[in-house]
Amino acid sequence: MGPLFEEIIVEKVSDKISEQLIKLIIDGKLKPGDKLPGERQLIELLGVGRSSLREALNRLETLGYIEVHKRKGNFVKSVDATLQLHPLKDLIRSDLKQIVQLYDIRRDIEQFSAYNAALQRTEEDLIKIERCVADMRQQMEGNKFSWDADQSFHIAIAQATHNFLRVHVTTNIFEFSEEFLKPALEEATRQDDTLKIIADQHEAIYRAIAQGDADQARRKMAEHLLWTNEKLTKLLGR
């Protein structure tokens, strides 16, 4: 017969803090790029001591859940951003036409992000996506493509699916591809009325999501990214 009693193990406060913050990240309540409250505020919110909090934050940084920006604070990191992607970057650097294949992968993921966003979005999600569309139009008034506004729009749609992994994968695609796609898109959007077309396409995607039309949202996203991919293909062909 085994022992009737088990030893009581008291968890460290820092471990409990880490577990709570990791759960918030996994549940999507803390998203990639979100800034954590300041140290004093976290101490007050969690009811813990400074040493336990700092130990927990150090652990989260080591595990790759957060990153520290000096004099700015602690920010949630994409959970797969620590993957060793340098060989892939080297491959694309050696042949920039691989950007088109990268865009193919992005299109496969994002058209179903739009589909699921139309089914899962909340009013708060819609406000965020609509604000992104407005920000993009404002940025484009200067006749210049805004990578940040475009990225915010697509990530907001991923967030509207309420799928933790989808948000992190989408964020990581943008982080990985910025070196290659940002200059290519800036070059491609100098042509004709390309900026207006992109803004109109984003507007159409938003409307389909707002109407809860999943099939239309998927189609509009696929059309938008296919159109952009064709622009990139012609540019790289030259």
Stockholm file with secondary structure:
# STOCKHOLM 1.0

chainA/1-238         MGPLFEEIIVEKVSDKISEQLIKLIIDGKLKPGDKLPGERQLIELLGVGRSSLREALNRLETLGYIEVHKRKGNFVKSVDATLQLHPLKDLIRSDLKQIVQLYDIRRDIEQFSAYNAALQRTEEDLIKIERCVADMRQQMEGNKFSWDADQSFHIAIAQATHNFLRVHVTTNIFEFSEEFLKPALEEATRQDDTLKIIADQHEAIYRAIAQGDADQARRKMAEHLLWTNEKLTKLLGR
#=GR chainA/1-238 SS CCCSCCCCCCCCHHHHHHHHHHHHHHTTSSCTTCBCCCHHHHHHHHTCCHHHHHHHHHHHHHHTSEEEETTTEEEECCTTTTSCCHHHHHHHHHCTTHHHHHHHHHHHHHHHHHHHHHHHCCHHHHHHHHHHHHHHHHHHTTTCCCHHHHHHHHHHHHHHTTCHHHHHHHHHHHHHHHHHHHHHHHHHTTSTTHHHHHHHHHHHHHHHHHTTCHHHHHHHHHHHHHHHHHHHHHHHHC
#=GC SS_cons         CCCSCCCCCCCCHHHHHHHHHHHHHHTTSSCTTCBCCCHHHHHHHHTCCHHHHHHHHHHHHHHTSEEEETTTEEEECCTTTTSCCHHHHHHHHHCTTHHHHHHHHHHHHHHHHHHHHHHHCCHHHHHHHHHHHHHHHHHHTTTCCCHHHHHHHHHHHHHHTTCHHHHHHHHHHHHHHHHHHHHHHHHHTTSTTHHHHHHHHHHHHHHHHHTTCHHHHHHHHHHHHHHHHHHHHHHHHC
//
